[in-house]
């Protein structure tokens, strides 16, 4: 995934800007600070961010947005 790495924080949350590797569309995902730290330290994405959609988690894991993932593997 092409992360802008201009991740920035607001009080209690972290903004992650990601670009899909396939379609190059930009996405913005907001996560809780503590969850973000745990994910960076190896916690599985689905455990760190259970409140995110499956599409948002897939974008963070593989760099592929939901529509592109569905195009590649079916729904």
C-alpha positions in Angstrom: 0.0 0.0 0.0 1.2 3.5 -0.8 0.8 5.3 2.5 1.3 9.0 2.4 2.7 8.6 5.9 1.3 12.1 6.6 -0.6 10.3 9.2 -1.7 12.9 11.7 -3.4 12.9 15.0 -6.3 14.7 16.5 -7.2 14.3 20.1 -7.5 10.5 20.7 -7.4 9.4 17.1 -5.0 8.9 14.2 -5.7 9.7 10.6 -4.2 7.2 8.0 -4.1 8.3 4.4 -3.8 5.4 2.1 -3.8 5.0 -1.7 -5.0 1.7 -3.3 -2.2 -0.1 -5.1 -4.6 -1.1 -7.9 -6.8 1.8 -8.8 -4.7 4.6 -7.1 -7.8 6.0 -5.4 -7.1 7.8 -2.1 -8.7 6.8 1.1 -8.8 8.2 4.6 -9.2 6.0 7.7 -9.5 7.2 11.3 -8.5 4.9 14.2 -8.0 5.3 17.9 -4.5 6.2 19.0 -4.0 3.2 21.3 -5.3 0.8 18.7 -3.0 2.2 16.1 0.0 1.7 18.4 -1.0 -1.9 19.1 -1.4 -2.6 15.4 2.1 -1.1 14.6 3.4 -3.4 17.3 2.0 -6.5 15.7 -1.6 -6.9 16.8 -3.7 -8.3 14.0 -5.7 -5.6 12.1 -9.1 -7.2 12.8 -8.3 -7.4 16.5 -6.9 -3.8 16.7 -9.7 -2.3 14.7 -12.9 -4.3 15.1 -14.9 -1.1 14.5 -13.5 -0.6 10.9 -15.2 -2.1 7.9 -13.7 -5.2 6.3 -12.8 -3.0 3.3 -10.9 -0.5 5.5 -9.0 -3.3 7.2 -8.1 -4.8 3.9 -6.8 -1.5 2.7 -4.6 -1.3 5.7 -3.4 -4.9 5.4 -2.8 -5.3 1.7 -3.1 -1.8 0.2 -6.1 -2.9 -1.9 -9.5 -1.1 -1.6 -12.7 -3.1 -1.3 -13.9 -2.7 -4.9 -10.6 -3.7 -6.3 -10.4 -6.6 -3.9 -13.8 -7.8 -5.0 -12.8 -7.4 -8.7 -9.8 -9.7 -8.1 -11.4 -12.3 -5.8 -15.1 -11.9 -6.1 -17.5 -10.9 -3.3 
